[in-house]
């Protein structure tokens, strides 16, 4: 069996490190802000133009809404009445039972 030289090993390592890097850097959905049941409701400005999705992590949850927003639009949650929370997406609002929710950028 023939041994691989140190230079060949270094070359292989560099190809794997830099050549395969494009596969690793692809970005999927990113969680932007969240609300946990019973906690203070807050909102932020959308960090970028794009499509934002509201998800519930409570039992029977899943995706609740999808909005196209511009950078700087309001995004998040504000307090509602009587055990409710208001999800905010730009000028739109969705009344929800207080629970665990998050907004992600697609």
N, C-alpha and C positions, 0 to 999 in steps of 0.2 A: 504494500500500500504506500502510495506516495504522499508525503506531507505537504500541506499548503503553506506557502511562504507568508511571513508576517505582512509583507506588502500586499499580497493578494487578500489576506484577511481584512486589512485596513480598507482596501478598495470595496470589498463586499459590504463591510459595515457602513461606509459612507453612502453607498447606493441605497441600502436599506433605510438609513437615517434620513437622507434628503430626497431620494427618489420616490420613496413610498409615503412621504409626508403629505402629499396632496390627498391621499385617501383618508388620512386621519383628521385633516382640518375641515372637512365638510361640516356645516352647522345645521342642526335640526332646530326644532322649536325651542325657544328660550323663555323660561318663566320670568315675568317682569315684576309682578307684585301679587301679594296674596292677602287673604283675610282668614283668620282663624276664629271659630265660634267664640263669642264672648269677649273678644279683644277689641281694641279701639279701631275704628274704621279710618283709613287714610287713602288718599289718592295722590298720584304723581302725574307728571307730564309724559306722554308717550315718547320714548327715546328716539324713535325713528319713524318715518313713513312706513306703513305696512299693514298687514292683516293681523288682528289681535283676536284671540279666542278666550272666552270665559269658560272655565271648567269648575265643576263641583267635585270634591273628593269625598263627600258624604255618601252613605249608602244609597244606591240608586242614582248616583251622580252621573258624571260624564259632561260632554260639551253642552253648554247652555246657550251660547250666542257667539256670533262672529261679526266683527266690525272692521272696516277699512278706516284707519286713522292717519292723520298727518302728525309729523313730529311736533310736539308741544301740546297736542290735545290732552284733555284730562282723561285719566285712566285709573281705575281703582274702585274704592268703596267709600260710602258715606253712611252715617247712622240713619236708620229708618225708625218708624214708630212700632211700639209693642212687639219687640223680639224680631224685628225685620232689619235687613241690611239693604242698601241700595248700591247696585253695581253701576259704575259710571264709565261711559265710553263716549268721549267727545260731548255733544249736546244730549245724548241719549242716556236714559236711566232705566234700570230693571229692578223691580222690587223683589226681594228674595227672603226666604226664611233665614234667620241667622244660622250660619253653618261655615264649613270650610270651603273656600273658593280661591281660585287663582286666575290671573290673566297671563297668557303666554303670547309671544310674537311668533307667528308661523314663519 
